Amino acid sequence: MSEWFKPKRYGYGAGLPISWQGWVLMIGFLAIVTVAAVVLDKRPLLLFPLLLPATAAFLIIVARKTRGGWRWRWDEKD
């Protein structure tokens, strides 16, 4: 399995992307959020049902593609 994100040095989760696939995923997610915010500017209640599944999918992919997985870290050298 290829790794798209490096783990955070301290704490839980992922850091910045380390492959082109990670950058494409992150930029794509940010584009979805930006377009949704602009298009649904006058209807903010519609943002939640649209962005909730997009955010959940993004986080699941990031968690699965992070080197070493998501776990609490205290400056460990992985």
PyMOL Python script that loads the backbone (N, CA, C, O; Angstrom):
from pymol import cmd

cmd.read_pdbstr("""\
ATOM      1  N   MET A   1       0.854  -1.181   0.000  1.00  0.00           N
ATOM      2  CA  MET A   1       0.000   0.000   0.000  1.00  0.00           C
ATOM      3  C   MET A   1       0.897   1.241   0.000  1.00  0.00           C
ATOM      4  O   MET A   1       1.827   1.345   0.800  1.00  0.00           O
ATOM      5  N   SER A   2       0.614   2.158  -0.885  1.00  0.00           N
ATOM      6  CA  SER A   2       1.430   3.365  -0.961  1.00  0.00           C
ATOM      7  C   SER A   2       1.003   4.376   0.111  1.00  0.00           C
ATOM      8  O   SER A   2      -0.146   4.399   0.553  1.00  0.00           O
ATOM      9  N   GLU A   3       1.954   5.194   0.504  1.00  0.00           N
ATOM     10  CA  GLU A   3       1.708   6.198   1.529  1.00  0.00           C
ATOM     11  C   GLU A   3       1.554   7.555   0.860  1.00  0.00           C
ATOM     12  O   GLU A   3       2.377   7.935   0.027  1.00  0.00           O
ATOM     13  N   TRP A   4       0.511   8.284   1.217  1.00  0.00           N
ATOM     14  CA  TRP A   4       0.248   9.586   0.618  1.00  0.00           C
ATOM     15  C   TRP A   4       0.514  10.721   1.590  1.00  0.00           C
ATOM     16  O   TRP A   4       0.760  11.850   1.167  1.00  0.00           O
ATOM     17  N   PHE A   5       0.468  10.439   2.901  1.00  0.00           N
ATOM     18  CA  PHE A   5       0.631  11.474   3.918  1.00  0.00           C
ATOM     19  C   PHE A   5       1.649  11.020   4.958  1.00  0.00           C
ATOM     20  O   PHE A   5       1.763   9.830   5.250  1.00  0.00           O
ATOM     21  N   LYS A   6       2.384  11.977   5.512  1.00  0.00           N
ATOM     22  CA  LYS A   6       3.278  11.630   6.608  1.00  0.00           C
ATOM     23  C   LYS A   6       2.523  11.857   7.918  1.00  0.00           C
ATOM     24  O   LYS A   6       1.629  12.701   7.982  1.00  0.00           O
ATOM     25  N   PRO A   7       2.875  11.116   8.947  1.00  0.00           N
ATOM     26  CA  PRO A   7       2.186  11.312  10.228  1.00  0.00           C
ATOM     27  C   PRO A   7       2.639  12.608  10.893  1.00  0.00           C
ATOM     28  O   PRO A   7       3.724  13.123  10.623  1.00  0.00           O
ATOM     29  N   LYS A   8       1.781  13.117  11.765  1.00  0.00           N
ATOM     30  CA  LYS A   8       2.171  14.281  12.553  1.00  0.00           C
ATOM     31  C   LYS A   8       3.293  13.885  13.497  1.00  0.00           C
ATOM     32  O   LYS A   8       3.342  12.748  13.967  1.00  0.00           O
ATOM     33  N   ARG A   9       4.171  14.798  13.771  1.00  0.00           N
ATOM     34  CA  ARG A   9       5.287  14.513  14.677  1.00  0.00           C
ATOM     35  C   ARG A   9       4.809  14.428  16.123  1.00  0.00           C
ATOM     36  O   ARG A   9       5.270  13.584  16.891  1.00  0.00           O
ATOM     37  N   TYR A  10       3.886  15.303  16.482  1.00  0.00           N
ATOM     38  CA  TYR A  10       3.292  15.309  17.819  1.00  0.00           C
ATOM     39  C   TYR A  10       1.781  15.231  17.659  1.00  0.00           C
ATOM     40  O   TYR A  10       1.210  15.904  16.801  1.00  0.00           O
ATOM     41  N   GLY A  11       1.138  14.418  18.474  1.00  0.00           N
ATOM     42  CA  GLY A  11      -0.315  14.356  18.444  1.00  0.00           C
ATOM     43  C   GLY A  11      -0.836  13.216  17.596  1.00  0.00           C
ATOM     44  O   GLY A  11      -0.142  12.231  17.345  1.00  0.00           O
ATOM     45  N   TYR A  12      -2.077  13.376  17.161  1.00  0.00           N
ATOM     46  CA  TYR A  12      -2.810  12.322  16.470  1.00  0.00           C
ATOM     47  C   TYR A  12      -3.173  12.797  15.080  1.00  0.00           C
ATOM     48  O   TYR A  12      -3.635  13.927  14.920  1.00  0.00           O
ATOM     49  N   GLY A  13      -2.979  11.968  14.075  1.00  0.00           N
ATOM     50  CA  GLY A  13      -3.422  12.333  12.740  1.00  0.00           C
ATOM     51  C   GLY A  13      -2.297  12.383  11.734  1.00  0.00           C
ATOM     52  O   GLY A  13      -1.219  11.822  11.934  1.00  0.00           O
ATOM     53  N   ALA A  14      -2.585  13.079  10.637  1.00  0.00           N
ATOM     54  CA  ALA A  14      -1.662  13.147   9.510  1.00  0.00           C
ATOM     55  C   ALA A  14      -1.145  14.557   9.324  1.00  0.00           C
ATOM     56  O   ALA A  14      -1.774  15.536   9.727  1.00  0.00           O
ATOM     57  N   GLY A  15       0.014  14.630   8.706  1.00  0.00           N
ATOM     58  CA  GLY A  15       0.605  15.912   8.349  1.00  0.00           C
ATOM     59  C   GLY A  15       0.345  16.212   6.887  1.00  0.00           C
ATOM     60  O   GLY A  15      -0.703  15.865   6.343  1.00  0.00           O
ATOM     61  N   LEU A  16       1.303  16.856   6.266  1.00  0.00           N
ATOM     62  CA  LEU A  16       1.165  17.233   4.866  1.00  0.00           C
ATOM     63  C   LEU A  16       1.329  16.023   3.942  1.00  0.00           C
ATOM     64  O   LEU A  16       1.922  15.017   4.330  1.00  0.00           O
ATOM     65  N   PRO A  17       0.805  16.125   2.727  1.00  0.00           N
ATOM     66  CA  PRO A  17       0.986  15.045   1.753  1.00  0.00           C
ATOM     67  C   PRO A  17       2.463  14.871   1.389  1.00  0.00           C
ATOM     68  O   PRO A  17       3.244  15.822   1.393  1.00  0.00           O
ATOM     69  N   ILE A  18       2.816  13.613   1.072  1.00  0.00           N
ATOM     70  CA  ILE A  18       4.191  13.318   0.652  1.00  0.00           C
ATOM     71  C   ILE A  18       4.229  12.716  -0.745  1.00  0.00           C
ATOM     72  O   ILE A  18       5.297  12.329  -1.221  1.00  0.00           O
ATOM     73  N   SER A  19       3.076  12.632  -1.410  1.00  0.00           N
ATOM     74  CA  SER A  19       3.029  12.122  -2.778  1.00  0.00           C
ATOM     75  C   SER A  19       2.058  12.968  -3.595  1.00  0.00           C
ATOM     76  O   SER A  19       1.253  13.724  -3.051  1.00  0.00           O
ATOM     77  N   TRP A  20       2.155  12.823  -4.901  1.00  0.00           N
ATOM     78  CA  TRP A  20       1.259  13.597  -5.755  1.00  0.00           C
ATOM     79  C   TRP A  20      -0.197  13.206  -5.530  1.00  0.00           C
ATOM     80  O   TRP A  20      -1.085  14.048  -5.663  1.00  0.00           O
ATOM     81  N   GLN A  21      -0.461  11.936  -5.189  1.00  0.00           N
ATOM     82  CA  GLN A  21      -1.834  11.509  -4.937  1.00  0.00           C
ATOM     83  C   GLN A  21      -2.423  12.222  -3.716  1.00  0.00           C
ATOM     84  O   GLN A  21      -3.595  12.600  -3.712  1.00  0.00           O
ATOM     85  N   GLY A  22      -1.604  12.398  -2.691  1.00  0.00           N
ATOM     86  CA  GLY A  22      -2.051  13.112  -1.506  1.00  0.00           C
ATOM     87  C   GLY A  22      -2.358  14.569  -1.804  1.00  0.00           C
ATOM     88  O   GLY A  22      -3.348  15.116  -1.319  1.00  0.00           O
ATOM     89  N   TRP A  23      -1.501  15.198  -2.609  1.00  0.00           N
ATOM     90  CA  TRP A  23      -1.752  16.588  -2.982  1.00  0.00           C
ATOM     91  C   TRP A  23      -3.015  16.717  -3.823  1.00  0.00           C
ATOM     92  O   TRP A  23      -3.790  17.656  -3.637  1.00  0.00           O
ATOM     93  N   VAL A  24      -3.231  15.786  -4.743  1.00  0.00           N
ATOM     94  CA  VAL A  24      -4.451  15.823  -5.564  1.00  0.00           C
ATOM     95  C   VAL A  24      -5.684  15.653  -4.681  1.00  0.00           C
ATOM     96  O   VAL A  24      -6.676  16.362  -4.856  1.00  0.00           O
ATOM     97  N   LEU A  25      -5.626  14.722  -3.741  1.00  0.00           N
ATOM     98  CA  LEU A  25      -6.753  14.515  -2.834  1.00  0.00           C
ATOM     99  C   LEU A  25      -7.035  15.774  -2.017  1.00  0.00           C
ATOM    100  O   LEU A  25      -8.185  16.201  -1.914  1.00  0.00           O
ATOM    101  N   MET A  26      -5.993  16.371  -1.438  1.00  0.00           N
ATOM    102  CA  MET A  26      -6.187  17.545  -0.597  1.00  0.00           C
ATOM    103  C   MET A  26      -6.693  18.742  -1.401  1.00  0.00           C
ATOM    104  O   MET A  26      -7.605  19.437  -0.955  1.00  0.00           O
ATOM    105  N   ILE A  27      -6.124  18.989  -2.561  1.00  0.00           N
ATOM    106  CA  ILE A  27      -6.562  20.109  -3.398  1.00  0.00           C
ATOM    107  C   ILE A  27      -7.980  19.877  -3.898  1.00  0.00           C
ATOM    108  O   ILE A  27      -8.777  20.812  -3.975  1.00  0.00           O
ATOM    109  N   GLY A  28      -8.299  18.622  -4.241  1.00  0.00           N
ATOM    110  CA  GLY A  28      -9.663  18.305  -4.661  1.00  0.00           C
ATOM    111  C   GLY A  28     -10.677  18.540  -3.561  1.00  0.00           C
ATOM    112  O   GLY A  28     -11.753  19.083  -3.812  1.00  0.00           O
ATOM    113  N   PHE A  29     -10.344  18.136  -2.343  1.00  0.00           N
ATOM    114  CA  PHE A  29     -11.252  18.357  -1.217  1.00  0.00           C
ATOM    115  C   PHE A  29     -11.432  19.851  -0.963  1.00  0.00           C
ATOM    116  O   PHE A  29     -12.553  20.313  -0.750  1.00  0.00           O
ATOM    117  N   LEU A  30     -10.338  20.605  -0.985  1.00  0.00           N
ATOM    118  CA  LEU A  30     -10.439  22.050  -0.789  1.00  0.00           C
ATOM    119  C   LEU A  30     -11.250  22.714  -1.896  1.00  0.00           C
ATOM    120  O   LEU A  30     -11.968  23.680  -1.640  1.00  0.00           O
ATOM    121  N   ALA A  31     -11.145  22.210  -3.117  1.00  0.00           N
ATOM    122  CA  ALA A  31     -11.935  22.741  -4.227  1.00  0.00           C
ATOM    123  C   ALA A  31     -13.425  22.465  -4.003  1.00  0.00           C
ATOM    124  O   ALA A  31     -14.259  23.338  -4.241  1.00  0.00           O
ATOM    125  N   ILE A  32     -13.759  21.261  -3.548  1.00  0.00           N
ATOM    126  CA  ILE A  32     -15.164  20.925  -3.268  1.00  0.00           C
ATOM    127  C   ILE A  32     -15.715  21.852  -2.196  1.00  0.00           C
ATOM    128  O   ILE A  32     -16.819  22.376  -2.339  1.00  0.00           O
ATOM    129  N   VAL A  33     -14.966  22.060  -1.132  1.00  0.00           N
ATOM    130  CA  VAL A  33     -15.418  22.933  -0.035  1.00  0.00           C
ATOM    131  C   VAL A  33     -15.590  24.370  -0.531  1.00  0.00           C
ATOM    132  O   VAL A  33     -16.583  25.021  -0.207  1.00  0.00           O
ATOM    133  N   THR A  34     -14.635  24.863  -1.311  1.00  0.00           N
ATOM    134  CA  THR A  34     -14.700  26.230  -1.807  1.00  0.00           C
ATOM    135  C   THR A  34     -15.878  26.433  -2.750  1.00  0.00           C
ATOM    136  O   THR A  34     -16.626  27.400  -2.614  1.00  0.00           O
ATOM    137  N   VAL A  35     -16.042  25.529  -3.699  1.00  0.00           N
ATOM    138  CA  VAL A  35     -17.150  25.649  -4.658  1.00  0.00           C
ATOM    139  C   VAL A  35     -18.487  25.548  -3.940  1.00  0.00           C
ATOM    140  O   VAL A  35     -19.407  26.312  -4.232  1.00  0.00           O
ATOM    141  N   ALA A  36     -18.604  24.617  -3.008  1.00  0.00           N
ATOM    142  CA  ALA A  36     -19.853  24.473  -2.259  1.00  0.00           C
ATOM    143  C   ALA A  36     -20.153  25.740  -1.461  1.00  0.00           C
ATOM    144  O   ALA A  36     -21.307  26.166  -1.403  1.00  0.00           O
ATOM    145  N   ALA A  37     -19.158  26.339  -0.858  1.00  0.00           N
ATOM    146  CA  ALA A  37     -19.368  27.554  -0.072  1.00  0.00           C
ATOM    147  C   ALA A  37     -19.793  28.724  -0.955  1.00  0.00           C
ATOM    148  O   ALA A  37     -20.634  29.531  -0.557  1.00  0.00           O
ATOM    149  N   VAL A  38     -19.217  28.815  -2.143  1.00  0.00           N
ATOM    150  CA  VAL A  38     -19.577  29.905  -3.049  1.00  0.00           C
ATOM    151  C   VAL A  38     -20.971  29.688  -3.628  1.00  0.00           C
ATOM    152  O   VAL A  38     -21.779  30.616  -3.668  1.00  0.00           O
ATOM    153  N   VAL A  39     -21.253  28.479  -4.073  1.00  0.00           N
ATOM    154  CA  VAL A  39     -22.551  28.186  -4.701  1.00  0.00           C
ATOM    155  C   VAL A  39     -23.693  28.255  -3.691  1.00  0.00           C
ATOM    156  O   VAL A  39     -24.779  28.744  -4.001  1.00  0.00           O
ATOM    157  N   LEU A  40     -23.439  27.767  -2.498  1.00  0.00           N
ATOM    158  CA  LEU A  40     -24.492  27.729  -1.478  1.00  0.00           C
ATOM    159  C   LEU A  40     -24.345  28.872  -0.473  1.00  0.00           C
ATOM    160  O   LEU A  40     -24.683  28.724   0.702  1.00  0.00           O
ATOM    161  N   ASP A  41     -23.845  29.997  -0.940  1.00  0.00           N
ATOM    162  CA  ASP A  41     -23.611  31.152  -0.074  1.00  0.00           C
ATOM    163  C   ASP A  41     -24.889  31.612   0.631  1.00  0.00           C
ATOM    164  O   ASP A  41     -24.854  31.950   1.814  1.00  0.00           O
ATOM    165  N   LYS A  42     -25.983  31.626  -0.066  1.00  0.00           N
ATOM    166  CA  LYS A  42     -27.250  32.112   0.504  1.00  0.00           C
ATOM    167  C   LYS A  42     -28.033  31.014   1.231  1.00  0.00           C
ATOM    168  O   LYS A  42     -29.045  31.295   1.872  1.00  0.00           O
ATOM    169  N   ARG A  43     -27.565  29.759   1.131  1.00  0.00           N
ATOM    170  CA  ARG A  43     -28.256  28.631   1.776  1.00  0.00           C
ATOM    171  C   ARG A  43     -27.270  27.814   2.604  1.00  0.00           C
ATOM    172  O   ARG A  43     -26.931  26.693   2.225  1.00  0.00           O
ATOM    173  N   PRO A  44     -26.808  28.352   3.720  1.00  0.00           N
ATOM    174  CA  PRO A  44     -25.766  27.665   4.492  1.00  0.00           C
ATOM    175  C   PRO A  44     -26.226  26.336   5.095  1.00  0.00           C
ATOM    176  O   PRO A  44     -25.390  25.477   5.374  1.00  0.00           O
ATOM    177  N   LEU A  45     -27.513  26.146   5.299  1.00  0.00           N
ATOM    178  CA  LEU A  45     -27.979  24.875   5.868  1.00  0.00           C
ATOM    179  C   LEU A  45     -27.792  23.705   4.907  1.00  0.00           C
ATOM    180  O   LEU A  45     -27.780  22.551   5.333  1.00  0.00           O
ATOM    181  N   LEU A  46     -27.648  23.993   3.622  1.00  0.00           N
ATOM    182  CA  LEU A  46     -27.404  22.921   2.649  1.00  0.00           C
ATOM    183  C   LEU A  46     -25.935  22.501   2.616  1.00  0.00           C
ATOM    184  O   LEU A  46     -25.604  21.448   2.071  1.00  0.00           O
ATOM    185  N   LEU A  47     -25.066  23.308   3.191  1.00  0.00           N
ATOM    186  CA  LEU A  47     -23.644  22.955   3.213  1.00  0.00           C
ATOM    187  C   LEU A  47     -23.383  21.714   4.060  1.00  0.00           C
ATOM    188  O   LEU A  47     -22.573  20.866   3.688  1.00  0.00           O
ATOM    189  N   PHE A  48     -24.063  21.606   5.190  1.00  0.00           N
ATOM    190  CA  PHE A  48     -23.821  20.492   6.111  1.00  0.00           C
ATOM    191  C   PHE A  48     -24.067  19.131   5.459  1.00  0.00           C
ATOM    192  O   PHE A  48     -23.183  18.276   5.508  1.00  0.00           O
ATOM    193  N   PRO A  49     -25.236  18.894   4.848  1.00  0.00           N
ATOM    194  CA  PRO A  49     -25.441  17.562   4.244  1.00  0.00           C
ATOM    195  C   PRO A  49     -24.518  17.276   3.062  1.00  0.00           C
ATOM    196  O   PRO A  49     -24.293  16.116   2.715  1.00  0.00           O
ATOM    197  N   LEU A  50     -23.991  18.317   2.450  1.00  0.00           N
ATOM    198  CA  LEU A  50     -23.064  18.114   1.334  1.00  0.00           C
ATOM    199  C   LEU A  50     -21.639  17.865   1.833  1.00  0.00           C
ATOM    200  O   LEU A  50     -20.947  16.969   1.348  1.00  0.00           O
ATOM    201  N   LEU A  51     -21.218  18.663   2.799  1.00  0.00           N
ATOM    202  CA  LEU A  51     -19.827  18.584   3.241  1.00  0.00           C
ATOM    203  C   LEU A  51     -19.564  17.478   4.254  1.00  0.00           C
ATOM    204  O   LEU A  51     -18.423  17.034   4.384  1.00  0.00           O
ATOM    205  N   LEU A  52     -20.570  17.025   4.967  1.00  0.00           N
ATOM    206  CA  LEU A  52     -20.361  15.950   5.941  1.00  0.00           C
ATOM    207  C   LEU A  52     -19.849  14.669   5.277  1.00  0.00           C
ATOM    208  O   LEU A  52     -18.831  14.138   5.720  1.00  0.00           O
ATOM    209  N   PRO A  53     -20.509  14.150   4.237  1.00  0.00           N
ATOM    210  CA  PRO A  53     -19.959  12.938   3.606  1.00  0.00           C
ATOM    211  C   PRO A  53     -18.627  13.192   2.897  1.00  0.00           C
ATOM    212  O   PRO A  53     -17.769  12.310   2.869  1.00  0.00           O
ATOM    213  N   ALA A  54     -18.444  14.376   2.327  1.00  0.00           N
ATOM    214  CA  ALA A  54     -17.171  14.685   1.663  1.00  0.00           C
ATOM    215  C   ALA A  54     -16.034  14.707   2.682  1.00  0.00           C
ATOM    216  O   ALA A  54     -14.949  14.190   2.416  1.00  0.00           O
ATOM    217  N   THR A  55     -16.278  15.300   3.838  1.00  0.00           N
ATOM    218  CA  THR A  55     -15.259  15.358   4.890  1.00  0.00           C
ATOM    219  C   THR A  55     -14.975  13.973   5.461  1.00  0.00           C
ATOM    220  O   THR A  55     -13.821  13.621   5.702  1.00  0.00           O
ATOM    221  N   ALA A  56     -16.031  13.188   5.676  1.00  0.00           N
ATOM    222  CA  ALA A  56     -15.850  11.833   6.200  1.00  0.00           C
ATOM    223  C   ALA A  56     -15.023  10.990   5.228  1.00  0.00           C
ATOM    224  O   ALA A  56     -14.111  10.278   5.648  1.00  0.00           O
ATOM    225  N   ALA A  57     -15.336  11.066   3.941  1.00  0.00           N
ATOM    226  CA  ALA A  57     -14.581  10.305   2.936  1.00  0.00           C
ATOM    227  C   ALA A  57     -13.127  10.759   2.892  1.00  0.00           C
ATOM    228  O   ALA A  57     -12.219   9.932   2.811  1.00  0.00           O
ATOM    229  N   PHE A  58     -12.902  12.072   2.946  1.00  0.00           N
ATOM    230  CA  PHE A  58     -11.546  12.611   2.943  1.00  0.00           C
ATOM    231  C   PHE A  58     -10.746  12.089   4.132  1.00  0.00           C
ATOM    232  O   PHE A  58      -9.613  11.637   3.969  1.00  0.00           O
ATOM    233  N   LEU A  59     -11.333  12.148   5.328  1.00  0.00           N
ATOM    234  CA  LEU A  59     -10.623  11.702   6.526  1.00  0.00           C
ATOM    235  C   LEU A  59     -10.351  10.203   6.521  1.00  0.00           C
ATOM    236  O   LEU A  59      -9.296   9.767   6.982  1.00  0.00           O
ATOM    237  N   ILE A  60     -11.277   9.415   6.013  1.00  0.00           N
ATOM    238  CA  ILE A  60     -11.071   7.962   5.935  1.00  0.00           C
ATOM    239  C   ILE A  60      -9.908   7.643   4.996  1.00  0.00           C
ATOM    240  O   ILE A  60      -9.053   6.817   5.314  1.00  0.00           O
ATOM    241  N   ILE A  61      -9.884   8.299   3.848  1.00  0.00           N
ATOM    242  CA  ILE A  61      -8.797   8.059   2.890  1.00  0.00           C
ATOM    243  C   ILE A  61      -7.464   8.492   3.485  1.00  0.00           C
ATOM    244  O   ILE A  61      -6.471   7.770   3.388  1.00  0.00           O
ATOM    245  N   VAL A  62      -7.442   9.673   4.102  1.00  0.00           N
ATOM    246  CA  VAL A  62      -6.192  10.169   4.699  1.00  0.00           C
ATOM    247  C   VAL A  62      -5.704   9.216   5.789  1.00  0.00           C
ATOM    248  O   VAL A  62      -4.512   8.917   5.864  1.00  0.00           O
ATOM    249  N   ALA A  63      -6.615   8.740   6.631  1.00  0.00           N
ATOM    250  CA  ALA A  63      -6.220   7.823   7.707  1.00  0.00           C
ATOM    251  C   ALA A  63      -5.635   6.535   7.151  1.00  0.00           C
ATOM    252  O   ALA A  63      -4.660   6.012   7.690  1.00  0.00           O
ATOM    253  N   ARG A  64      -6.218   6.024   6.084  1.00  0.00           N
ATOM    254  CA  ARG A  64      -5.723   4.768   5.495  1.00  0.00           C
ATOM    255  C   ARG A  64      -4.419   4.944   4.727  1.00  0.00           C
ATOM    256  O   ARG A  64      -3.663   3.987   4.558  1.00  0.00           O
ATOM    257  N   LYS A  65      -4.151   6.160   4.261  1.00  0.00           N
ATOM    258  CA  LYS A  65      -2.968   6.406   3.437  1.00  0.00           C
ATOM    259  C   LYS A  65      -1.852   7.134   4.182  1.00  0.00           C
ATOM    260  O   LYS A  65      -0.909   7.620   3.557  1.00  0.00           O
ATOM    261  N   THR A  66      -1.947   7.217   5.507  1.00  0.00           N
ATOM    262  CA  THR A  66      -0.901   7.848   6.301  1.00  0.00           C
ATOM    263  C   THR A  66       0.143   6.807   6.693  1.00  0.00           C
ATOM    264  O   THR A  66      -0.196   5.708   7.132  1.00  0.00           O
ATOM    265  N   ARG A  67       1.415   7.165   6.529  1.00  0.00           N
ATOM    266  CA  ARG A  67       2.510   6.263   6.880  1.00  0.00           C
ATOM    267  C   ARG A  67       2.432   5.910   8.372  1.00  0.00           C
ATOM    268  O   ARG A  67       2.525   6.790   9.228  1.00  0.00           O
ATOM    269  N   GLY A  68       2.262   4.626   8.671  1.00  0.00           N
ATOM    270  CA  GLY A  68       2.184   4.180  10.058  1.00  0.00           C
ATOM    271  C   GLY A  68       0.814   4.319  10.682  1.00  0.00           C
ATOM    272  O   GLY A  68       0.635   3.978  11.851  1.00  0.00           O
ATOM    273  N   GLY A  69      -0.157   4.809   9.933  1.00  0.00           N
ATOM    274  CA  GLY A  69      -1.508   4.967  10.460  1.00  0.00           C
ATOM    275  C   GLY A  69      -1.631   6.119  11.434  1.00  0.00           C
ATOM    276  O   GLY A  69      -0.652   6.792  11.757  1.00  0.00           O
ATOM    277  N   TRP A  70      -2.839   6.332  11.892  1.00  0.00           N
ATOM    278  CA  TRP A  70      -3.087   7.384  12.869  1.00  0.00           C
ATOM    279  C   TRP A  70      -2.954   6.813  14.259  1.00  0.00           C
ATOM    280  O   TRP A  70      -3.622   5.840  14.608  1.00  0.00           O
ATOM    281  N   ARG A  71      -2.096   7.414  15.047  1.00  0.00           N
ATOM    282  CA  ARG A  71      -1.950   7.079  16.456  1.00  0.00           C
ATOM    283  C   ARG A  71      -1.275   8.260  17.129  1.00  0.00           C
ATOM    284  O   ARG A  71      -0.730   9.142  16.466  1.00  0.00           O
ATOM    285  N   TRP A  72      -1.319   8.267  18.446  1.00  0.00           N
ATOM    286  CA  TRP A  72      -0.702   9.356  19.192  1.00  0.00           C
ATOM    287  C   TRP A  72       0.809   9.246  19.100  1.00  0.00           C
ATOM    288  O   TRP A  72       1.366   8.163  19.276  1.00  0.00           O
ATOM    289  N   ARG A  73       1.467  10.347  18.830  1.00  0.00           N
ATOM    290  CA  ARG A  73       2.924  10.356  18.702  1.00  0.00           C
ATOM    291  C   ARG A  73       3.525  11.437  19.595  1.00  0.00           C
ATOM    292  O   ARG A  73       2.968  12.522  19.758  1.00  0.00           O
ATOM    293  N   TRP A  74       4.680  11.103  20.165  1.00  0.00           N
ATOM    294  CA  TRP A  74       5.455  12.033  20.976  1.00  0.00           C
ATOM    295  C   TRP A  74       6.851  12.135  20.397  1.00  0.00           C
ATOM    296  O   TRP A  74       7.808  11.681  21.025  1.00  0.00           O
ATOM    297  N   ASP A  75       6.994  12.715  19.224  1.00  0.00           N
ATOM    298  CA  ASP A  75       8.297  12.918  18.583  1.00  0.00           C
ATOM    299  C   ASP A  75       9.059  11.608  18.395  1.00  0.00           C
ATOM    300  O   ASP A  75      10.281  11.565  18.537  1.00  0.00           O
ATOM    301  N   GLU A  76       8.336  10.555  18.078  1.00  0.00           N
ATOM    302  CA  GLU A  76       9.004   9.279  17.825  1.00  0.00           C
ATOM    303  C   GLU A  76       9.560   9.270  16.412  1.00  0.00           C
ATOM    304  O   GLU A  76       8.976   9.860  15.503  1.00  0.00           O
ATOM    305  N   LYS A  77      10.646   8.627  16.237  1.00  0.00           N
ATOM    306  CA  LYS A  77      11.229   8.490  14.904  1.00  0.00           C
ATOM    307  C   LYS A  77      10.675   7.212  14.271  1.00  0.00           C
ATOM    308  O   LYS A  77      11.068   6.104  14.636  1.00  0.00           O
ATOM    309  N   ASP A  78       9.758   7.386  13.317  1.00  0.00           N
ATOM    310  CA  ASP A  78       9.147   6.216  12.650  1.00  0.00           C
ATOM    311  C   ASP A  78       9.934   5.833  11.435  1.00  0.00           C
ATOM    312  O   ASP A  78       9.578   4.877  10.745  1.00  0.00           O
TER     313      ASP A  78
END
""", "prot")
cmd.dss("prot")
cmd.show_as("cartoon", "prot")
cmd.util.cbc("prot")
cmd.orient("prot")
